[in-house]
Each structure stands twice: as structure tokens, then as C-alpha cells.
Amino acid sequence: MRLECSSQHPLGSCRMSSRKEDGVVDPRGQSWDVEGLYVADGSVVPSSLGVNPQVTIMTMAHRIGSLLRA
């Protein structure tokens, strides 16, 4: 029996950027194009981190949520 395992961390599909031309959401997680739409998950991470992204994703989601409450 041959067993193959793999995993992936899909990142960057809603890339966070400081300019509209470079991404989908701003540094606060708000969509550049859709008013009132915020993204707070792994898709805002612009590129691979080289390590497990769980803590980074949780921290970014917490920060975006905190900004929404303010």
C-alpha cells in the first residue's frame, strides 16, 4: 500500500494591499470595490508565509473584527 499525504493553505485570493491596484481589500480588510464588505480570513494573506499560517490568520481576523467594532 502506498500512502501519500498533502496539505495546503490557500492564501491570497483576496489579497490585502495598501493600494487598490495591488489587491482586493485594504489594510482594514474592507473591499476596495464593494462598500460594507469585509474579508477576515486566510484569503487576505498576500503570499505564502513559509510556516503554518493559523496564528497569522487568527490574529488578522481578530484585528479586522476589532476595527469593525470601533
C-alpha positions as CSV (number, residue, x, y, z in Angstrom):
1,M,0.0,0.0,0.0
2,R,1.3,3.5,-0.9
3,L,0.1,6.4,1.2
4,E,0.5,10.0,0.1
5,C,-0.4,12.9,2.2
6,S,-0.5,16.5,1.3
7,S,-1.8,19.7,2.7
8,Q,-2.3,23.2,1.5
9,H,-3.0,26.6,2.9
10,P,-5.0,28.6,0.2
11,L,-3.9,32.2,0.6
12,G,-4.0,35.4,-1.4
13,S,-7.3,35.0,-3.3
14,C,-8.5,38.3,-1.7
15,R,-5.0,39.9,-1.3
16,M,-4.7,42.7,1.2
17,S,-2.8,45.7,-0.1
18,S,-2.3,49.4,0.6
19,R,-3.3,50.3,-3.0
20,K,-6.4,49.2,-4.9
21,E,-4.3,48.3,-7.9
22,D,-2.4,45.7,-5.9
23,G,-5.2,43.8,-4.1
24,V,-8.8,43.2,-3.3
25,V,-9.0,44.6,0.3
26,D,-7.4,47.4,2.1
27,P,-5.3,47.0,5.3
28,R,-8.5,47.1,7.4
29,G,-10.0,44.1,5.4
30,Q,-12.5,46.3,3.6
31,S,-13.2,45.5,-0.1
32,W,-11.8,48.2,-2.4
33,D,-14.9,47.7,-4.7
34,V,-17.8,46.7,-2.5
35,E,-18.9,49.1,0.2
36,G,-19.5,47.4,3.5
37,L,-17.8,44.1,2.5
38,Y,-15.0,43.0,4.8
39,V,-12.8,39.9,4.5
40,A,-11.2,38.4,7.6
41,D,-9.7,35.0,6.7
42,G,-6.7,33.5,5.1
43,S,-7.5,34.8,1.6
44,V,-6.3,38.3,2.6
45,V,-2.7,37.0,3.3
46,P,-0.8,38.3,0.2
47,S,1.5,35.3,-0.2
48,S,2.8,32.1,1.3
49,L,4.3,32.6,4.8
50,G,6.6,29.6,4.7
51,V,5.1,28.4,8.0
52,N,1.7,27.3,9.2
53,P,-0.5,30.4,8.8
54,Q,-3.1,29.5,11.5
55,V,-1.9,32.1,14.1
56,T,-1.4,34.8,11.5
57,I,-4.9,34.2,10.1
58,M,-6.4,34.2,13.6
59,T,-4.6,37.5,14.5
60,M,-5.6,39.2,11.3
61,A,-9.2,38.1,11.8
62,H,-9.2,39.4,15.3
63,R,-7.7,42.7,14.3
64,I,-10.2,43.3,11.5
65,G,-13.1,42.3,13.8
66,S,-11.8,44.8,16.4
67,L,-11.6,47.6,13.8
68,L,-15.2,46.8,12.8
69,R,-16.3,47.2,16.4
70,A,-14.6,50.5,16.9
